[in-house]
Protein backbone atom coordinates (compact mmCIF):
# COMPACT_ATOMS: atom_id res chain seq x y z
CA UNK A 1 0.00 0.00 0.00
CA UNK A 2 1.38 3.41 -0.98
CA UNK A 3 0.24 6.69 0.54
CA UNK A 4 0.44 10.12 -1.07
CA UNK A 5 0.14 13.42 0.78
CA UNK A 6 -1.00 16.70 -0.82
CA UNK A 7 -0.21 19.99 0.91
CA UNK A 8 -1.94 23.23 -0.03
CA UNK A 9 -0.15 26.56 0.42
CA UNK A 10 -1.47 29.75 1.99
CA UNK A 11 1.32 31.81 3.53
CA UNK A 12 1.23 31.75 7.30
CA UNK A 13 -1.91 29.60 7.18
CA UNK A 14 0.68 26.95 6.46
CA UNK A 15 1.32 26.79 10.19
CA UNK A 16 -1.99 24.92 10.34
CA UNK A 17 -0.40 22.32 8.07
CA UNK A 18 2.69 22.30 10.30
CA UNK A 19 0.45 21.40 13.25
CA UNK A 20 -1.23 18.61 11.31
CA UNK A 21 2.10 17.19 10.19
CA UNK A 22 3.52 17.26 13.71
CA UNK A 23 0.47 15.28 14.86
CA UNK A 24 1.30 12.79 12.10
CA UNK A 25 4.86 12.51 13.41
CA UNK A 26 3.57 11.85 16.92
CA UNK A 27 1.18 9.18 15.60
CA UNK A 28 3.72 7.53 13.34
CA UNK A 29 1.77 8.28 10.14
CA UNK A 30 4.07 7.61 7.20
CA UNK A 31 3.70 8.49 3.53
CA UNK A 32 5.50 7.45 0.37
CA UNK A 33 5.24 10.71 -1.50
CA UNK A 34 4.30 14.35 -1.06
CA UNK A 35 3.08 16.89 -3.61
CA UNK A 36 3.26 20.34 -2.08
CA UNK A 37 2.60 23.94 -2.97
CA UNK A 38 4.19 27.15 -1.67
CA UNK A 39 4.08 27.23 2.16
CA UNK A 40 3.03 23.58 2.04
CA UNK A 41 6.42 22.82 0.48
CA UNK A 42 8.40 25.01 2.86
CA UNK A 43 6.82 23.44 5.94
CA UNK A 44 6.35 19.98 4.47
CA UNK A 45 10.07 19.26 4.15
CA UNK A 46 10.27 19.29 7.96
CA UNK A 47 7.83 16.38 8.10
CA UNK A 48 10.10 14.31 5.88
CA UNK A 49 13.19 15.21 7.94
CA UNK A 50 11.29 14.45 11.15
CA UNK A 51 11.91 17.89 12.65
CA UNK A 52 8.82 18.32 14.79
CA UNK A 53 8.09 21.93 15.75
CA UNK A 54 10.74 23.45 13.49
CA UNK A 55 8.37 25.48 11.27
CA UNK A 56 6.66 27.05 14.27
CA UNK A 57 9.93 27.59 16.13
CA UNK A 58 11.87 29.50 13.49
CA UNK A 59 8.91 31.63 12.46
CA UNK A 60 8.30 32.71 16.05
CA UNK A 61 11.99 33.35 16.58
CA UNK A 62 12.64 35.45 13.50
CA UNK A 63 9.34 37.11 12.57
CA UNK A 64 10.26 40.32 14.38
CA UNK A 65 13.63 40.48 12.64
CA UNK A 66 13.52 43.27 10.09
CA UNK A 67 15.64 41.16 7.73
CA UNK A 68 13.23 38.20 7.68
CA UNK A 69 10.15 39.44 5.86
CA UNK A 70 8.14 42.60 5.41
CA UNK A 71 8.13 46.00 3.76
CA UNK A 72 11.81 46.67 4.42
CA UNK A 73 12.85 43.52 2.61
CA UNK A 74 10.47 44.26 -0.27
CA UNK A 75 11.79 47.78 -0.75
CA UNK A 76 15.40 46.64 -0.51
CA UNK A 77 15.33 43.38 -2.48
CA UNK A 78 12.02 43.18 -4.33
CA UNK A 79 11.00 40.24 -2.17
CA UNK A 80 8.67 40.51 0.83
CA UNK A 81 10.21 37.30 2.16
CA UNK A 82 13.94 37.95 2.28
CA UNK A 83 15.79 35.49 0.08
CA UNK A 84 19.12 35.40 1.87
CA UNK A 85 17.82 35.17 5.42
CA UNK A 86 14.65 33.10 5.03
CA UNK A 87 15.89 30.60 2.47
CA UNK A 88 19.59 30.36 3.18
CA UNK A 89 20.81 31.74 6.52
CA UNK A 90 18.04 30.27 8.68
CA UNK A 91 17.95 26.70 7.27
CA UNK A 92 21.71 26.48 6.81
CA UNK A 93 22.98 28.28 9.92
CA UNK A 94 20.43 29.54 12.47
CA UNK A 95 17.89 26.69 12.65
CA UNK A 96 19.49 24.01 10.54
CA UNK A 97 17.37 21.82 8.31
CA UNK A 98 18.31 18.13 8.48
CA UNK A 99 19.06 17.32 4.85
CA UNK A 100 20.62 13.99 5.81
CA UNK A 101 17.38 12.80 7.42
CA UNK A 102 15.37 14.14 4.46
CA UNK A 103 17.49 12.08 2.05
CA UNK A 104 17.36 8.94 4.19
CA UNK A 105 13.56 9.10 4.35
CA UNK A 106 13.41 8.26 0.63
CA UNK A 107 10.05 10.03 0.34
CA UNK A 108 9.30 11.34 -3.14
CA UNK A 109 8.79 15.06 -2.59
CA UNK A 110 7.46 17.43 -5.24
CA UNK A 111 7.07 21.20 -5.14
CA UNK A 112 4.69 22.87 -7.59
CA UNK A 113 5.78 26.08 -9.31
CA UNK A 114 4.09 28.08 -12.06
CA UNK A 115 6.11 28.56 -15.24
CA UNK A 116 5.22 32.15 -16.10
CA UNK A 117 6.00 31.80 -19.79
CA UNK A 118 3.69 28.82 -20.34
CA UNK A 119 1.31 29.64 -17.48
CA UNK A 120 1.37 25.94 -16.57
CA UNK A 121 2.28 24.17 -13.34
CA UNK A 122 5.53 22.24 -13.15
CA UNK A 123 6.18 19.57 -10.55
CA UNK A 124 9.78 19.74 -9.41
CA UNK A 125 11.12 16.71 -7.55
CA UNK A 126 13.11 17.83 -4.53
CA UNK A 127 15.97 15.50 -3.67
CA UNK A 128 18.27 17.92 -1.88
CA UNK A 129 16.64 20.88 -0.11
CA UNK A 130 19.85 22.90 0.09
CA UNK A 131 20.83 22.35 -3.54
CA UNK A 132 17.27 23.02 -4.75
CA UNK A 133 16.36 25.91 -2.48
CA UNK A 134 15.55 28.08 -5.49
CA UNK A 135 12.91 25.56 -6.57
CA UNK A 136 11.26 25.85 -3.15
CA UNK A 137 11.55 29.61 -3.37
CA UNK A 138 9.92 29.51 -6.82
CA UNK A 139 7.01 27.47 -5.46
CA UNK A 140 6.36 30.09 -2.78
CA UNK A 141 7.15 33.31 -4.67
CA UNK A 142 3.92 35.28 -4.35
CA UNK A 143 3.28 37.45 -7.42
CA UNK A 144 3.35 41.20 -6.83
CA UNK A 145 5.20 40.63 -3.54
CA UNK A 146 8.26 38.84 -4.93
CA UNK A 147 10.53 38.91 -7.92
CA UNK A 148 10.29 36.23 -10.58
CA UNK A 149 12.50 33.28 -9.61
CA UNK A 150 14.74 31.62 -12.18
CA UNK A 151 15.43 27.94 -11.62
CA UNK A 152 17.06 25.56 -14.08
CA UNK A 153 16.82 28.22 -16.78
CA UNK A 154 13.06 28.76 -16.39
CA UNK A 155 11.06 31.59 -14.86
CA UNK A 156 8.63 30.80 -12.05
CA UNK A 157 6.19 32.22 -9.53
CA UNK A 158 3.98 30.68 -6.86
CA UNK A 159 2.68 27.21 -7.70
CA UNK A 160 -0.68 27.99 -6.16
CA UNK A 161 -1.63 30.11 -9.15
CA UNK A 162 -1.67 27.18 -11.56
CA UNK A 163 -2.33 24.16 -9.32
CA UNK A 164 -3.29 25.13 -5.78
CA UNK A 165 -4.25 21.62 -4.68
CA UNK A 166 -2.43 19.15 -6.98
CA UNK A 167 -4.70 16.14 -6.54
CA UNK A 168 -4.64 15.10 -10.20
CA UNK A 169 -0.85 15.06 -10.35
CA UNK A 170 -0.71 13.05 -7.12
CA UNK A 171 -3.18 10.56 -8.62
CA UNK A 172 -0.94 10.21 -11.67
CA UNK A 173 1.85 8.97 -9.38
CA UNK A 174 -0.23 5.90 -8.61
CA UNK A 175 -0.72 6.10 -4.85
CA UNK A 176 -3.25 3.70 -3.34
CA UNK A 177 -4.38 6.24 -0.76
CA UNK A 178 -4.33 10.03 -0.77
CA UNK A 179 -4.37 12.45 2.15
CA UNK A 180 -5.14 16.11 1.41
CA UNK A 181 -4.34 18.87 3.89
CA UNK A 182 -6.13 22.14 3.11
CA UNK A 183 -5.72 25.50 4.78
CA UNK A 184 -9.26 26.78 4.30
CA UNK A 185 -12.46 25.49 5.98
CA UNK A 186 -14.98 23.43 4.02
CA UNK A 187 -17.27 26.39 3.28
CA UNK A 188 -14.57 28.50 1.60
CA UNK A 189 -14.67 29.38 -2.07
CA UNK A 190 -12.62 31.99 -3.93
CA UNK A 191 -14.25 35.05 -5.46
CA UNK A 192 -13.60 36.07 -9.05
CA UNK A 193 -11.08 38.84 -9.68
CA UNK A 194 -10.56 41.23 -12.57
CA UNK A 195 -6.83 40.53 -12.51
CA UNK A 196 -6.05 44.17 -13.20
CA UNK A 197 -2.65 44.13 -11.48
CA UNK A 198 -1.64 40.91 -13.22
CA UNK A 199 -2.51 42.43 -16.58
CA UNK A 200 -0.46 45.50 -15.75
CA UNK A 201 2.62 44.00 -14.13
CA UNK A 202 2.90 40.74 -16.06
CA UNK A 203 1.74 41.84 -19.51
CA UNK A 204 4.90 40.28 -21.02
CA UNK A 205 3.60 36.90 -19.90
CA UNK A 206 0.05 36.59 -21.32
CA UNK A 207 -0.23 32.87 -20.54
CA UNK A 208 0.57 33.55 -16.92
CA UNK A 209 -1.98 36.36 -16.78
CA UNK A 210 -4.70 34.05 -18.14
CA UNK A 211 -3.84 31.41 -15.55
CA UNK A 212 -3.80 33.92 -12.70
CA UNK A 213 -7.17 35.41 -13.66
CA UNK A 214 -8.71 31.94 -14.00
CA UNK A 215 -7.37 30.79 -10.63
CA UNK A 216 -10.56 31.34 -8.57
CA UNK A 217 -12.61 29.25 -11.00
CA UNK A 218 -10.00 26.49 -11.17
CA UNK A 219 -9.55 26.47 -7.41
CA UNK A 220 -13.27 26.18 -6.73
CA UNK A 221 -13.64 23.39 -9.27
CA UNK A 222 -10.84 21.49 -7.56
CA UNK A 223 -12.53 21.88 -4.17
CA UNK A 224 -15.78 20.52 -5.62
CA UNK A 225 -13.93 17.49 -7.00
CA UNK A 226 -12.21 16.92 -3.66
CA UNK A 227 -15.56 16.99 -1.84
CA UNK A 228 -16.99 14.35 -4.16
CA UNK A 229 -13.87 12.21 -3.91
CA UNK A 230 -13.95 12.42 -0.13
CA UNK A 231 -17.59 11.35 -0.06
CA UNK A 232 -16.64 8.38 -2.24
CA UNK A 233 -13.78 7.59 0.18
CA UNK A 234 -11.26 8.01 -2.62
CA UNK A 235 -9.15 10.33 -0.48
CA UNK A 236 -8.99 11.67 3.07
CA UNK A 237 -9.18 15.39 3.84
CA UNK A 238 -8.01 17.34 6.85
CA UNK A 239 -8.92 21.03 6.82
CA UNK A 240 -9.51 23.80 9.36
CA UNK A 241 -12.48 23.31 11.64
CA UNK A 242 -12.78 27.11 11.81
CA UNK A 243 -11.64 30.16 9.88
CA UNK A 244 -7.93 30.76 10.30
CA UNK A 245 -7.76 34.41 11.26
CA UNK A 246 -4.19 35.09 10.29
CA UNK A 247 -2.62 37.31 7.65
CA UNK A 248 -0.70 35.73 4.80
CA UNK A 249 2.36 37.60 6.11
CA UNK A 250 1.32 37.73 9.78
CA UNK A 251 3.77 39.29 12.27
CA UNK A 252 2.17 38.24 15.59
CA UNK A 253 3.90 35.16 17.10
CA UNK A 254 0.86 34.48 19.30
CA UNK A 255 -1.17 33.96 16.12
CA UNK A 256 1.38 31.40 14.96
CA UNK A 257 0.81 29.36 18.10
CA UNK A 258 -2.96 29.65 17.69
CA UNK A 259 -3.02 28.44 14.08
CA UNK A 260 -0.53 25.66 14.78
CA UNK A 261 -2.60 24.40 17.72
CA UNK A 262 -5.75 24.33 15.58
CA UNK A 263 -3.93 22.13 13.07
CA UNK A 264 -2.60 19.89 15.81
CA UNK A 265 -6.05 19.48 17.37
CA UNK A 266 -7.87 18.93 14.06
CA UNK A 267 -5.42 16.20 13.09
CA UNK A 268 -5.65 14.50 16.48
CA UNK A 269 -9.44 14.51 16.22
CA UNK A 270 -9.25 12.77 12.84
CA UNK A 271 -6.46 10.30 13.54
CA UNK A 272 -8.84 7.44 14.28
CA UNK A 273 -10.71 7.82 10.99
CA UNK A 274 -7.45 8.41 9.12
CA UNK A 275 -6.03 5.13 10.41
CA UNK A 276 -9.20 3.37 9.32
CA UNK A 277 -8.84 4.88 5.84
CA UNK A 278 -5.20 3.77 5.70
CA UNK A 279 -6.03 0.35 7.16
CA UNK A 280 -3.71 0.95 10.11
CA UNK A 281 -4.58 -0.99 13.25
C-alpha positions as CSV (number, residue, x, y, z in Angstrom):
1,X,0.0,0.0,0.0
2,X,1.4,3.4,-1.0
3,X,0.2,6.7,0.5
4,X,0.4,10.1,-1.1
5,X,0.1,13.4,0.8
6,X,-1.0,16.7,-0.8
7,X,-0.2,20.0,0.9
8,X,-1.9,23.2,0.0
9,X,-0.2,26.6,0.4
10,X,-1.5,29.7,2.0
11,X,1.3,31.8,3.5
12,X,1.2,31.8,7.3
13,X,-1.9,29.6,7.2
14,X,0.7,27.0,6.5
15,X,1.3,26.8,10.2
16,X,-2.0,24.9,10.3
17,X,-0.4,22.3,8.1
18,X,2.7,22.3,10.3
19,X,0.4,21.4,13.2
20,X,-1.2,18.6,11.3
21,X,2.1,17.2,10.2
22,X,3.5,17.3,13.7
23,X,0.5,15.3,14.9
24,X,1.3,12.8,12.1
25,X,4.9,12.5,13.4
26,X,3.6,11.8,16.9
27,X,1.2,9.2,15.6
28,X,3.7,7.5,13.3
29,X,1.8,8.3,10.1
30,X,4.1,7.6,7.2
31,X,3.7,8.5,3.5
32,X,5.5,7.4,0.4
33,X,5.2,10.7,-1.5
34,X,4.3,14.4,-1.1
35,X,3.1,16.9,-3.6
36,X,3.3,20.3,-2.1
37,X,2.6,23.9,-3.0
38,X,4.2,27.1,-1.7
39,X,4.1,27.2,2.2
40,X,3.0,23.6,2.0
41,X,6.4,22.8,0.5
42,X,8.4,25.0,2.9
43,X,6.8,23.4,5.9
44,X,6.4,20.0,4.5
45,X,10.1,19.3,4.1
46,X,10.3,19.3,8.0
47,X,7.8,16.4,8.1
48,X,10.1,14.3,5.9
49,X,13.2,15.2,7.9
50,X,11.3,14.4,11.2
51,X,11.9,17.9,12.7
52,X,8.8,18.3,14.8
53,X,8.1,21.9,15.8
54,X,10.7,23.5,13.5
55,X,8.4,25.5,11.3
56,X,6.7,27.1,14.3
57,X,9.9,27.6,16.1
58,X,11.9,29.5,13.5
59,X,8.9,31.6,12.5
60,X,8.3,32.7,16.0
61,X,12.0,33.3,16.6
62,X,12.6,35.5,13.5
63,X,9.3,37.1,12.6
64,X,10.3,40.3,14.4
65,X,13.6,40.5,12.6
66,X,13.5,43.3,10.1
67,X,15.6,41.2,7.7
68,X,13.2,38.2,7.7
69,X,10.1,39.4,5.9
70,X,8.1,42.6,5.4
71,X,8.1,46.0,3.8
72,X,11.8,46.7,4.4
73,X,12.8,43.5,2.6
74,X,10.5,44.3,-0.3
75,X,11.8,47.8,-0.8
76,X,15.4,46.6,-0.5
77,X,15.3,43.4,-2.5
78,X,12.0,43.2,-4.3
79,X,11.0,40.2,-2.2
80,X,8.7,40.5,0.8
81,X,10.2,37.3,2.2
82,X,13.9,38.0,2.3
83,X,15.8,35.5,0.1
84,X,19.1,35.4,1.9
85,X,17.8,35.2,5.4
86,X,14.7,33.1,5.0
87,X,15.9,30.6,2.5
88,X,19.6,30.4,3.2
89,X,20.8,31.7,6.5
90,X,18.0,30.3,8.7
91,X,17.9,26.7,7.3
92,X,21.7,26.5,6.8
93,X,23.0,28.3,9.9
94,X,20.4,29.5,12.5
95,X,17.9,26.7,12.7
96,X,19.5,24.0,10.5
97,X,17.4,21.8,8.3
98,X,18.3,18.1,8.5
99,X,19.1,17.3,4.8
100,X,20.6,14.0,5.8
101,X,17.4,12.8,7.4
102,X,15.4,14.1,4.5
103,X,17.5,12.1,2.0
104,X,17.4,8.9,4.2
105,X,13.6,9.1,4.3
106,X,13.4,8.3,0.6
107,X,10.0,10.0,0.3
108,X,9.3,11.3,-3.1
109,X,8.8,15.1,-2.6
110,X,7.5,17.4,-5.2
111,X,7.1,21.2,-5.1
112,X,4.7,22.9,-7.6
113,X,5.8,26.1,-9.3
114,X,4.1,28.1,-12.1
115,X,6.1,28.6,-15.2
116,X,5.2,32.1,-16.1
117,X,6.0,31.8,-19.8
118,X,3.7,28.8,-20.3
119,X,1.3,29.6,-17.5
120,X,1.4,25.9,-16.6
121,X,2.3,24.2,-13.3
122,X,5.5,22.2,-13.1
123,X,6.2,19.6,-10.6
124,X,9.8,19.7,-9.4
125,X,11.1,16.7,-7.5
126,X,13.1,17.8,-4.5
127,X,16.0,15.5,-3.7
128,X,18.3,17.9,-1.9
129,X,16.6,20.9,-0.1
130,X,19.9,22.9,0.1
131,X,20.8,22.4,-3.5
132,X,17.3,23.0,-4.7
133,X,16.4,25.9,-2.5
134,X,15.6,28.1,-5.5
135,X,12.9,25.6,-6.6
136,X,11.3,25.8,-3.1
137,X,11.5,29.6,-3.4
138,X,9.9,29.5,-6.8
139,X,7.0,27.5,-5.5
140,X,6.4,30.1,-2.8
141,X,7.2,33.3,-4.7
142,X,3.9,35.3,-4.4
143,X,3.3,37.5,-7.4
144,X,3.4,41.2,-6.8
145,X,5.2,40.6,-3.5
146,X,8.3,38.8,-4.9
147,X,10.5,38.9,-7.9
148,X,10.3,36.2,-10.6
149,X,12.5,33.3,-9.6
150,X,14.7,31.6,-12.2
151,X,15.4,27.9,-11.6
152,X,17.1,25.6,-14.1
153,X,16.8,28.2,-16.8
154,X,13.1,28.8,-16.4
155,X,11.1,31.6,-14.9
156,X,8.6,30.8,-12.1
157,X,6.2,32.2,-9.5
158,X,4.0,30.7,-6.9
159,X,2.7,27.2,-7.7
160,X,-0.7,28.0,-6.2
161,X,-1.6,30.1,-9.2
162,X,-1.7,27.2,-11.6
163,X,-2.3,24.2,-9.3
164,X,-3.3,25.1,-5.8
165,X,-4.2,21.6,-4.7
166,X,-2.4,19.1,-7.0
167,X,-4.7,16.1,-6.5
168,X,-4.6,15.1,-10.2
169,X,-0.9,15.1,-10.3
170,X,-0.7,13.1,-7.1
171,X,-3.2,10.6,-8.6
172,X,-0.9,10.2,-11.7
173,X,1.8,9.0,-9.4
174,X,-0.2,5.9,-8.6
175,X,-0.7,6.1,-4.9
176,X,-3.2,3.7,-3.3
177,X,-4.4,6.2,-0.8
178,X,-4.3,10.0,-0.8
179,X,-4.4,12.5,2.2
180,X,-5.1,16.1,1.4
181,X,-4.3,18.9,3.9
182,X,-6.1,22.1,3.1
183,X,-5.7,25.5,4.8
184,X,-9.3,26.8,4.3
185,X,-12.5,25.5,6.0
186,X,-15.0,23.4,4.0
187,X,-17.3,26.4,3.3
188,X,-14.6,28.5,1.6
189,X,-14.7,29.4,-2.1
190,X,-12.6,32.0,-3.9
191,X,-14.3,35.1,-5.5
192,X,-13.6,36.1,-9.0
193,X,-11.1,38.8,-9.7
194,X,-10.6,41.2,-12.6
195,X,-6.8,40.5,-12.5
196,X,-6.1,44.2,-13.2
197,X,-2.7,44.1,-11.5
198,X,-1.6,40.9,-13.2
199,X,-2.5,42.4,-16.6
200,X,-0.5,45.5,-15.7
201,X,2.6,44.0,-14.1
202,X,2.9,40.7,-16.1
203,X,1.7,41.8,-19.5
204,X,4.9,40.3,-21.0
205,X,3.6,36.9,-19.9
206,X,0.1,36.6,-21.3
207,X,-0.2,32.9,-20.5
208,X,0.6,33.5,-16.9
209,X,-2.0,36.4,-16.8
210,X,-4.7,34.1,-18.1
211,X,-3.8,31.4,-15.5
212,X,-3.8,33.9,-12.7
213,X,-7.2,35.4,-13.7
214,X,-8.7,31.9,-14.0
215,X,-7.4,30.8,-10.6
216,X,-10.6,31.3,-8.6
217,X,-12.6,29.3,-11.0
218,X,-10.0,26.5,-11.2
219,X,-9.6,26.5,-7.4
220,X,-13.3,26.2,-6.7
221,X,-13.6,23.4,-9.3
222,X,-10.8,21.5,-7.6
223,X,-12.5,21.9,-4.2
224,X,-15.8,20.5,-5.6
225,X,-13.9,17.5,-7.0
226,X,-12.2,16.9,-3.7
227,X,-15.6,17.0,-1.8
228,X,-17.0,14.4,-4.2
229,X,-13.9,12.2,-3.9
230,X,-14.0,12.4,-0.1
231,X,-17.6,11.3,-0.1
232,X,-16.6,8.4,-2.2
233,X,-13.8,7.6,0.2
234,X,-11.3,8.0,-2.6
235,X,-9.2,10.3,-0.5
236,X,-9.0,11.7,3.1
237,X,-9.2,15.4,3.8
238,X,-8.0,17.3,6.9
239,X,-8.9,21.0,6.8
240,X,-9.5,23.8,9.4
241,X,-12.5,23.3,11.6
242,X,-12.8,27.1,11.8
243,X,-11.6,30.2,9.9
244,X,-7.9,30.8,10.3
245,X,-7.8,34.4,11.3
246,X,-4.2,35.1,10.3
247,X,-2.6,37.3,7.7
248,X,-0.7,35.7,4.8
249,X,2.4,37.6,6.1
250,X,1.3,37.7,9.8
251,X,3.8,39.3,12.3
252,X,2.2,38.2,15.6
253,X,3.9,35.2,17.1
254,X,0.9,34.5,19.3
255,X,-1.2,34.0,16.1
256,X,1.4,31.4,15.0
257,X,0.8,29.4,18.1
258,X,-3.0,29.6,17.7
259,X,-3.0,28.4,14.1
260,X,-0.5,25.7,14.8
261,X,-2.6,24.4,17.7
262,X,-5.8,24.3,15.6
263,X,-3.9,22.1,13.1
264,X,-2.6,19.9,15.8
265,X,-6.1,19.5,17.4
266,X,-7.9,18.9,14.1
267,X,-5.4,16.2,13.1
268,X,-5.7,14.5,16.5
269,X,-9.4,14.5,16.2
270,X,-9.2,12.8,12.8
271,X,-6.5,10.3,13.5
272,X,-8.8,7.4,14.3
273,X,-10.7,7.8,11.0
274,X,-7.4,8.4,9.1
275,X,-6.0,5.1,10.4
276,X,-9.2,3.4,9.3
277,X,-8.8,4.9,5.8
278,X,-5.2,3.8,5.7
279,X,-6.0,0.4,7.2
280,X,-3.7,0.9,10.1
281,X,-4.6,-1.0,13.3
